[in-house]
Amino acid sequence: MIFRNLYYLILGMLLGTVLGAFICDDTKKKITKAMQKKATQLSGCLKSSSEKAEEAIHTIKNAVKGLT
């Protein structure tokens, strides 16, 4: 899922760059908004994944402390 979001983000950036000279300002605003939305989703995925990893590490640390 993260790679798919990253793919769409990069694709949107490339299309926005290439087509930027040929399209109207309203469409440019829509493309920019879509790119920001994908970037926010990607950031949310990475944040939730890192939070889950942090919780797992904390749980493992507590388990190891309980064994010693």
C-alpha positions as a Python dict, from the first residue, in 0.01 Angstrom:
ca = {
    (1, 'M'): (0, 0, 0),
    (2, 'I'): (283, 238, 82),
    (3, 'F'): (450, 168, -251),
    (4, 'R'): (124, 225, -438),
    (5, 'N'): (78, 562, -268),
    (6, 'L'): (437, 654, -343),
    (7, 'Y'): (386, 550, -706),
    (8, 'Y'): (78, 773, -739),
    (9, 'L'): (258, 1061, -569),
    (10, 'I'): (552, 1042, -809),
    (11, 'L'): (322, 995, -1108),
    (12, 'G'): (119, 1299, -1006),
    (13, 'M'): (431, 1507, -965),
    (14, 'L'): (562, 1404, -1308),
    (15, 'L'): (231, 1468, -1480),
    (16, 'G'): (194, 1800, -1304),
    (17, 'T'): (538, 1905, -1415),
    (18, 'V'): (500, 1795, -1776),
    (19, 'L'): (147, 1923, -1826),
    (20, 'G'): (193, 2235, -1614),
    (21, 'A'): (279, 2452, -1911),
    (22, 'F'): (-20, 2334, -2115),
    (23, 'I'): (-314, 2353, -1876),
    (24, 'C'): (-513, 2626, -1707),
    (25, 'D'): (-461, 2751, -1352),
    (26, 'D'): (-777, 2582, -1220),
    (27, 'T'): (-656, 2242, -1335),
    (28, 'K'): (-311, 2311, -1188),
    (29, 'K'): (-476, 2379, -852),
    (30, 'K'): (-665, 2047, -873),
    (31, 'I'): (-345, 1856, -954),
    (32, 'T'): (-161, 2026, -669),
    (33, 'K'): (-443, 1945, -429),
    (34, 'A'): (-444, 1579, -539),
    (35, 'M'): (-67, 1556, -492),
    (36, 'Q'): (-94, 1706, -144),
    (37, 'K'): (-369, 1459, -56),
    (38, 'K'): (-155, 1162, -167),
    (39, 'A'): (144, 1302, 22),
    (40, 'T'): (-69, 1333, 334),
    (41, 'Q'): (-192, 975, 296),
    (42, 'L'): (162, 850, 248),
    (43, 'S'): (277, 1044, 552),
    (44, 'G'): (-9, 896, 755),
    (45, 'C'): (83, 542, 648),
    (46, 'L'): (446, 592, 739),
    (47, 'K'): (355, 751, 1071),
    (48, 'S'): (116, 473, 1169),
    (49, 'S'): (371, 209, 1067),
    (50, 'S'): (642, 374, 1273),
    (51, 'E'): (407, 405, 1570),
    (52, 'K'): (321, 35, 1544),
    (53, 'A'): (691, -52, 1528),
    (54, 'E'): (760, 165, 1830),
    (55, 'E'): (482, -8, 2027),
    (56, 'A'): (618, -350, 1929),
    (57, 'I'): (970, -253, 2040),
    (58, 'H'): (833, -122, 2369),
    (59, 'T'): (639, -446, 2424),
    (60, 'I'): (949, -656, 2350),
    (61, 'K'): (1159, -446, 2588),
    (62, 'N'): (905, -498, 2864),
    (63, 'A'): (896, -871, 2797),
    (64, 'V'): (1275, -893, 2814),
    (65, 'K'): (1278, -693, 3138),
    (66, 'G'): (1023, -938, 3281),
    (67, 'L'): (1249, -1235, 3199),
    (68, 'T'): (1555, -1092, 3373),
}
